[in-house]
Amino acid sequence: MISVEEALSIIREHRQNPPKERVELGRALGRVLAQDIVSPLDFPLFDNSAMDGFAVGSPEGPWEIIGEITAGASTPVILQPCEAARIFTGAPVPSRTYGIIPQEDATVLEGLLVGTVRKGGHIRCQAEEAPAGYLVAQRGATITPPHLAAFASCGLEVIEVRSLPRVTVLSTGNEVVPPGQALQFGQIFNSNATALSSVLALRGIRAEFRHAKDSGAELCYQIRESMKSSDLLITTGGISVGAYDLVHSAIEEMDFQVKFHGVAVKPGKPIAFGVRDDGKSWFGLPGNPLSTWVGYLVFVSTWLGDESPGEPRPVACNFDRKPGREEFLPAKRLPSGEVTIQNIVGSHANFGLLECEGLVRVSPEASALAQGDLIDFLPFPWSRNS
C-alpha cells in the first residue's frame, strides 16, 4: 500500500496533455483556458458620460446648449467655452469637455444652462479600468461566467480551450439498481453514477454510463466496449479483496497495467489506477458513496488537471482520530474562517457532503486536532468561488 502523495505522483506522471481546440463562448463554460486572453482594447473604449445630464465646455456658465448626444452617437462633437450639450449615460463625451452636470443638478432658462460643475466630473475616462494589453485571464484558468462576459467585452467570439477527455463511468455490483426502479430486498440505488456524472459535468464532460454485474465475463465485455470510445474509464465498486471483487482481474485482462492498488487513505483504501499502451487510463474507485467522492475529488481530479487548491484554516473544535492513514473528511467553513468537521457514520454515508463545502486533509500521524490547529481545507469544485 502506497501513500497518498506517492499515488498522486504516479497519476501526474500518466495524465494526458490534452490538445487545444477552439470553441464558441457559449460552449466554453467550465472548460480550461488554453491561451492567455489579453485585452485588444482600452476599457472604457472612449471617454463617456456616467450620468444623464449636460457636458459643458468651461468651469463657469451659463452655457448655451448646442445639441444632444445619445449613446451610440458616432459623430464627434467639439465644445467651445460657454457651450453645453445634452448628454446621456454611455454617450461619447465631446472634445474639450470640462465636466458633466447631472440632469438633476442643472437648470435650463431660456435656452441657457445654469449649474455648477467639477473638472472631469461624471466622466468615465478611456482606459481607466484597463488599457489595451491588459491580461484578462491566464492560460489554465477554469472558465466561469465572469470570464465569458469579460471575453465578450473584448469582442471575442471563439477561444482556445483544452480538449475534454472522453469518459465512461462503469458501475458494478449485483445489488445496484438505477433510481426509479422498484427495489428488491438487498438492493440499493445507484448514487455513484449520478455523483460522478454531475461533478464531471461541472468541467463540461458528458460521461457515458454502463453497469456490470459481478461477473468476470460481463465486466470484460463492458470494459472492452467502454474503451472503444473513451480516454478514461472510472469503475465504482468491485475493487476490494472479496470473492466478488473482480474488477482488478478484468482490467488486467483488458491490457491495463495496474500502477497501484491500495492507498493509505481513509476513506477509499482499495482505490486503484492503471494505464494502457494506447494512453488510456483507468481508476477503480470503491463503491461506498463517500469513498467514491473522495476518490474522485482527490485522485481523479488530479488526472484531470483540476487539483483542489488547499487553504490552511483553523479547526473550530477539538477532534480525535485513529492515526495510520491519511484522512479526508467533509467540512464546512464558518464565517470566522474556521472549519468544522462533519460527523459521518463512515464511508457508506450517503449524505455526508450535504451542508459541507470541502474536505479537510488530516495527516496520517495526527491522533488529535486541537481547536485553532491549522489544517488543509480543499474546497469542492462547486464551492470554490463561494
Secondary structure as the mmCIF struct_conf table of DSSP 4:
data_model
#
loop_
_struct_conf.conf_type_id
_struct_conf.id
_struct_conf.beg_label_comp_id
_struct_conf.beg_label_asym_id
_struct_conf.beg_label_seq_id
_struct_conf.end_label_comp_id
_struct_conf.end_label_asym_id
_struct_conf.end_label_seq_id
STRN STRN1 ILE A 2 ILE A 2
HELX_RH_AL_P HELX_RH_AL_P1 VAL A 4 HIS A 14
HELX_LH_PP_P HELX_LH_PP_P1 PRO A 18 PRO A 19
STRN STRN2 LYS A 20 GLU A 24
HELX_RH_3T_P HELX_RH_3T_P1 LEU A 25 ARG A 27
TURN_TY1_P TURN_TY1_P1 LEU A 29 GLY A 30
HELX_LH_PP_P HELX_LH_PP_P2 ARG A 31 ARG A 31
STRN STRN3 VAL A 32 LEU A 33
BEND BEND1 GLN A 35 GLN A 35
STRN STRN4 ILE A 37 VAL A 38
BEND BEND2 PRO A 40 LEU A 41
STRN STRN5 PHE A 43 PHE A 43
BEND BEND3 PRO A 44 PHE A 46
STRN STRN6 ASN A 48 SER A 49
BEND BEND4 ALA A 50 ASP A 52
STRN STRN7 GLY A 53 VAL A 56
BEND BEND5 GLY A 57 GLU A 60
STRN STRN8 TRP A 63 ILE A 69
TURN_TY1_P TURN_TY1_P2 ALA A 71 GLY A 72
BEND BEND6 THR A 75 THR A 75
STRN STRN9 ILE A 78 ILE A 78
HELX_LH_PP_P HELX_LH_PP_P3 LEU A 79 GLN A 80
TURN_TY1_P TURN_TY1_P3 PRO A 81 CYS A 82
STRN STRN10 GLU A 83 ILE A 87
TURN_TY1_P TURN_TY1_P4 THR A 89 GLY A 90
HELX_LH_PP_P HELX_LH_PP_P4 ALA A 91 ALA A 91
STRN STRN11 PRO A 92 PRO A 92
HELX_LH_PP_P HELX_LH_PP_P5 VAL A 93 PRO A 94
STRN STRN12 SER A 95 SER A 95
TURN_TY1_P TURN_TY1_P5 ARG A 96 ARG A 96
STRN STRN13 GLY A 99 PRO A 102
HELX_RH_3T_P HELX_RH_3T_P2 GLN A 103 ASP A 105
STRN STRN14 THR A 107 LEU A 109
TURN_TY1_P TURN_TY1_P6 GLU A 110 GLY A 111
STRN STRN15 LEU A 112 VAL A 114
TURN_TY1_P TURN_TY1_P7 LYS A 119 HIS A 122
STRN STRN16 ILE A 123 ARG A 124
TURN_TY1_P TURN_TY1_P8 GLN A 126 ALA A 127
BEND BEND7 GLU A 128 GLU A 129
STRN STRN17 ALA A 130 ALA A 130
TURN_TY1_P TURN_TY1_P9 ALA A 132 GLY A 133
STRN STRN18 LEU A 135 ALA A 137
TURN_TY1_P TURN_TY1_P10 ARG A 139 GLY A 140
HELX_LH_PP_P HELX_LH_PP_P6 ALA A 141 ALA A 141
STRN STRN19 THR A 142 THR A 142
HELX_LH_PP_P HELX_LH_PP_P7 ILE A 143 ILE A 143
HELX_RH_AL_P HELX_RH_AL_P2 PRO A 145 SER A 153
TURN_TY1_P TURN_TY1_P11 CYS A 154 GLY A 155
BEND BEND8 GLU A 157 GLU A 157
STRN STRN20 VAL A 158 ARG A 162
HELX_LH_PP_P HELX_LH_PP_P8 SER A 163 ARG A 166
STRN STRN21 VAL A 167 THR A 172
TURN_TY1_P TURN_TY1_P12 ASN A 174 GLU A 175
STRN STRN22 VAL A 176 VAL A 177
TURN_TY1_P TURN_TY1_P13 PRO A 179 GLY A 180
BEND BEND9 GLN A 181 GLN A 181
HELX_LH_PP_P HELX_LH_PP_P9 ALA A 182 GLN A 184
TURN_TY1_P TURN_TY1_P14 PHE A 185 GLY A 186
STRN STRN23 ILE A 188 PHE A 189
HELX_RH_AL_P HELX_RH_AL_P3 ASN A 192 ALA A 201
TURN_TY1_P TURN_TY1_P15 LEU A 202 GLY A 204
STRN STRN24 GLU A 208 ALA A 212
BEND BEND10 ASP A 214 ASP A 214
HELX_RH_AL_P HELX_RH_AL_P4 GLY A 216 MET A 227
TURN_TY1_P TURN_TY1_P16 LYS A 228 LYS A 228
BEND BEND11 SER A 229 SER A 229
BEND BEND12 ASP A 231 ASP A 231
STRN STRN25 LEU A 232 THR A 236
BEND BEND13 GLY A 237 GLY A 237
BEND BEND14 SER A 240 GLY A 242
TURN_TY1_P TURN_TY1_P17 ALA A 243 TYR A 244
HELX_RH_AL_P HELX_RH_AL_P5 VAL A 247 GLU A 253
TURN_TY1_P TURN_TY1_P18 MET A 254 ASP A 255
HELX_LH_PP_P HELX_LH_PP_P10 PHE A 256 PHE A 256
STRN STRN26 GLN A 257 HIS A 261
STRN STRN27 VAL A 263 VAL A 263
BEND BEND15 ALA A 264 ALA A 264
STRN STRN28 VAL A 265 LYS A 266
BEND BEND16 PRO A 267 PRO A 267
TURN_TY1_P TURN_TY1_P19 LYS A 269 PRO A 270
STRN STRN29 ALA A 272 VAL A 275
TURN_TY1_P TURN_TY1_P20 ASP A 277 ASP A 278
BEND BEND17 GLY A 279 GLY A 279
STRN STRN30 SER A 281 LEU A 285
BEND BEND18 GLY A 287 ASN A 288
HELX_RH_AL_P HELX_RH_AL_P6 PRO A 289 VAL A 294
HELX_RH_PI_P HELX_RH_PI_P1 GLY A 295 VAL A 300
HELX_RH_AL_P HELX_RH_AL_P7 SER A 301 TRP A 303
TURN_TY1_P TURN_TY1_P21 LEU A 304 GLY A 305
HELX_LH_PP_P HELX_LH_PP_P11 GLU A 307 GLY A 310
STRN STRN31 GLU A 311 PRO A 314
STRN STRN32 VAL A 315 VAL A 315
BEND BEND19 ALA A 316 CYS A 317
STRN STRN33 PHE A 319 ASP A 320
BEND BEND20 GLY A 324 ARG A 325
STRN STRN34 GLU A 326 ARG A 333
TURN_TY1_P TURN_TY1_P22 PRO A 335 SER A 336
BEND BEND21 GLY A 337 GLY A 337
STRN STRN35 VAL A 339 ILE A 341
HELX_LH_PP_P HELX_LH_PP_P12 GLN A 342 ASN A 343
BEND BEND22 VAL A 345 VAL A 345
TURN_TY1_P TURN_TY1_P23 SER A 347 HIS A 348
BEND BEND23 ASN A 350 PHE A 351
TURN_TY1_P TURN_TY1_P24 GLY A 352 GLU A 355
STRN STRN36 GLY A 358 VAL A 362
TURN_TY1_P TURN_TY1_P25 PRO A 364 GLU A 365
BEND BEND24 SER A 367 SER A 367
STRN STRN37 ALA A 368 LEU A 369
TURN_TY1_P TURN_TY1_P26 GLN A 371 GLY A 372
STRN STRN38 LEU A 374 PRO A 379
HELX_RH_3T_P HELX_RH_3T_P3 PRO A 381 SER A 383
TURN_TY1_P TURN_TY1_P27 ARG A 384 ASN A 385
#
